């Protein structure tokens, strides 16, 4: 397939919206990561997403909309709780799950009776969806289980020749996917993101956090949200996480570094800003400031991609799983396959 490339400053709308309406695939930027979009009301087009990504079709997708009115045709009803959250956070990196309408094809929902919907906070995404005139089903625009794409170059590496078009919108601001909140029963966070539990609770009161956020799904457990598979966001290199204080974690990492390199493995360390001095002359890159986990989220996928193909092993430390740190640890744990020392 000949993939077309567009700069967001060019007139990409006519061609790309036509592709979406005709059942094709377009990768586009959002504030979180790049999405791989198809007509969310066309089951055959949605199946094209799974084929291009090599994604299991038991993993549900998110429908992206350009205005609140589109939501009313996708859910069987819109609860007051949703309206409060929409007023507070849309457009933005919050995905809401509720009972789907008959209009939504089962290919989008992995045959669940619920569907996830969000309104991205990105002009390119909103223009594309609005002009296409349909909700756009879009997971991240990468090969399944690999680190999500936060730049045009990442999408090009994974999707060139597999999809119809890619829109270059520069680097994504958030760097991790949206928060996913189920509104079926007790409001429950299924995937953390830039919209934190505290932010949500300030609008609707207490929310629960699903156990699968920081632990693997049980083998008989249904996938209720994207990003819950056991190993996800993973580079070619093995990723190992060290727990404990920065000093304790650095000691574990250095010991494992020497053990691995003595056996011929090529290793690199991802450190926080505060722990960087502990590693002295060892090969090390700073992923961000642990007191500002948003900075780490913004860099994680890009660094996993950049160094994952150059090294056999990436050694890094855990941070506190609170606020934005919850989103960071959720991604890091799945990138490592829950390998924690």
N, C-alpha and C positions, 0 to 999 in steps of 0.2 A: 504494500500500500504506500502511495506517495503522501507523506504528511506535509500539510501546509503550515507555514510559520507566520505569525502576525505579531507586530509590536502593538502594545496597548494604545499607543498614540496614533496608530493608523486606523483606518475605517474597517475594523474587523467585524463589525456587527452584522452587515447583510450576509456575508458568506457563512460566518459561524452560526448564526441563528438559523439559516437555511439548513445547514448540516444537522443541527439538533432536531429540527422539525422533520427532516427526512430519515431519521433513525441512525445518524452517524454519531461519532464520538469526538468531543472537543475538550482538551485540557485547558483550564483557565485558572488565574490566580484568585485567591481569597486572602483575607487577613490572617488565616490560620496556616493552611498549606495549600498547594495546588490541587484542584479537584479534577477528576476525569468524568465529564458530564455527558449524559444522554437524556433523551426524552423520558421523563419519569412516568409517563402514562402509556408507554409502548414497551410491552414485555420483551419483545425481540431486541429492541435497542438496548434495554437494560442487560439482557444476556450478553450483548457485545462487550459490556464493561467487564463482566466476569471472565470472558475469554481473553480479552486484551491483557488483563492483570494476572491471569492465572489464579484467580481468587475463588475459593470454595463458595458455592452458591447457598450455603447455609449461613452466610455472614450478611446480615441485612445492610441496606444502604440508607443514606440520608437524602431526603428530598429538599432541594434548595428553592426558595421562592423569592420573589422580588417585592411583594407587598402583602400585607396582612390578609387581604381579601382572598388570596389564593389558598390560605389555610382552611377556610370554611368548606371547601370542596374535597379536602383530603382527610379530614377527621369526621367521625360521625357526629361530633359536637365539639364546641370549644369551651372548656371549663373556665370559670372565673380565675382560678389560680394561674392558668396559662395567660390570660389577658394581662394580669398584673406583671408577670415575668416579661411578656412581650413589650409592654410599655417601658419597663426598666432596662431591658438588655438588647432589644432588636432595633435595627440590625446590629449583629454582634456574634461573638463566638459561643452561643448557647443553643443547643439542639434540644427540642422538646419531643417527647414520645407520648402518644395517646392512641386511642382506638381508631383504626383506619376506616375510611369510607369504602364503599364498593368500587369507587373509581380507581383506587390504587391497585395496580397489578401485584400478584403474589411474588413475582420475581424481585420486586423492590424489597419486600418485607421478609424474605426467606420463609414465606407461608405463615408468618406470625399474624395475629389479629390486630397488631399495632403498627404504627409507622412513625419514623423519626423525621422531623422537619426543622429547618432553620432558615434564617434570612442573613446572608453574609454581609459584612460591613466592608464592602469593596466595590468601587464604582464599576470596574470591568465586569465582575460577576453579576451585579445587579442589572447592568445594561444588557448583557447577554440573555439573562433569564427573561427580562421584560420583553425584549424583542422576539425571543423564541415563542413567548406566549404560553409556555407550559412549565410545570415544575421540573427542575433538572435533578435527576438522580446522580449523585457524585460522591464516590469514595476518593481517597487520595490517589493522585495520578502517578503511581509507581507500581512495580511488580509486587505481587502479594508477598507479605512478610518482610519486605525490605524497608529501610528507613524512608519515611515520608518525604516528599519533595518540597523544598522551600524556595526553589529558584527554577527558572526556565531551563537551565543547564541540567538539573536533576531530572526533569521531566523528559528532556530530549534524550538523555542517556537510557532511560527505561522504556520510553514509549515511541521513539522515532520508528516509523514504518509499521506501527501497530494500530494507529488511530488516524483520524482524518485531519485534525488540526491542533496546534498548540498556540496559545496566546501568551506572549511574554509580558508579564506585568512586574518584573523585578523581583526582589526578595520579599518574602512574606513577613509580616510584622510580628505575629505571635510565635510562629515556629512550631507549635503543636496544635493538634486538632481541637475542635470545640468541646466544651463540656456537654455531656449528654445526661439529661434529666428525664426520668420516667415519671409521668403524672398519673399512671394507673395505680390506684391505691395510694399508699403513703409515698409522697414524693421522694425519689431515690436517685442518687447520682450513680450512673452506670459507668461513666468515663469522666475523669476530671479534666479540666482545662483552665483557661484564663479566667473564666467566671467561677469563683471559688465557692465552697459551701457557705462561708460566712456572708458572701455577697447575696447569694440566693436566700439565705435565712433572714436577711434584713428586709426582704420583700414579702416572703410567704410563711416565715416561721420555720420550725425545725424540719430538717431533711435528713434522710438516712444516706449512708454511703455503702454501696454493695460490697460484699466481701471480695468479689472478683477484681476490685480496683487494685488491690495490692497482693493478690494471690491468684494462682491458676484457677481456671474454670474446672469444676469436677467433670469427669468424663461423660456423665449422663446429663449435664447441664446445658440448656439451650443457650445459644448466643443471642442475647437480647439487644446488643449494641455493637457497632463496629469497635475494633480495638481491644476485644476481650480474648482473642485467641492466645494460646499458651505462649507461643513465640511470635513476636510481631516487631516491626521496626528494626529488624536485625541486620547488621552488616555481614560481610563475609568473615570477618575476624570473630574469634570467640570474645565475648564480653564477660568480665567478672567484676562483681561489686564487693567492696570491703565495707563492713559495718563498723560502728563505733565512733568515738570522737575523731576529729581530724588527725590527731597524733597517732591514735590506735590504728585507724584505717591506713595511714601511711606506712606504718611498720608492717602490717599485713601485706600491703601492696609491694613494698620493697622486697620482702622475703620471697613472694611469689614471682616477682620480676627476675630475681637472680636464679631462682629454680628453673623458670621457663627458658631464660636465655642460655643457661648452661646446657640445656638439652637441645639447643639450636633454634628455638623459637624466637621470632622477632616481635618484641612487645613495645607498646607505648602506653603512657599514663595520661589519663584525663584528670586534672586536678581542679580544685576550686582555687579562687584567688588567695584565700587565707592559707591553704595547705601547700601551695606551690613551693615555698622555701624548703619544705621537708624532703623534697626529692632531689635537691642538689643538682648534680650533673646528669641525672638520668633523663632519657628522652621523654618530654612532658609537654602537654599543651594545656592552657587554662581554659576551662569550659565556661566559667562565669563566677559570679560572686554568690556564695551560698546564702548570704543575707538578702539576696535579691534573686529568687529562683526564676523570675521571668527572664532574666538575662541568660540563665542556663538553658531554659526551654528554647529560647530563640536560636541557640547555637547547637543544640544536641544533635538533631538529624543531619545537619550539614557536616559536623565533625565526624559522625559515624560513617557517613558516605566517603568523606575525604580520606580518612585514615583506615577505614575498614578493608580496603583493597590493598593497602600497603603493608599491613602488619598481620601477624598470626593471632595476636591477642591484644585486647584493650583492657587495661586495669583502671578502675575508677572507684570513687567512694560514694557511699550513700549520704543523703542529706535528710533533714527532718521532713517527714511526710505530712506537713501541714500547709494550709493556704496554697500558694502556687507550687510549693514543694511537693504537694500531692500529685499534681499533674506530671511533674518532672520524674518522680520515682515510679509512677505508673508506667511511663514510657521506657525508662531505663531498665526496670525489672523485666519487662517483656523483651526488650532488646537482648538481654542476657539469658533469656530462658529461665529466669529466677535462680541464677548462679550467684549466691551470696556467701561470702566467707566472714 
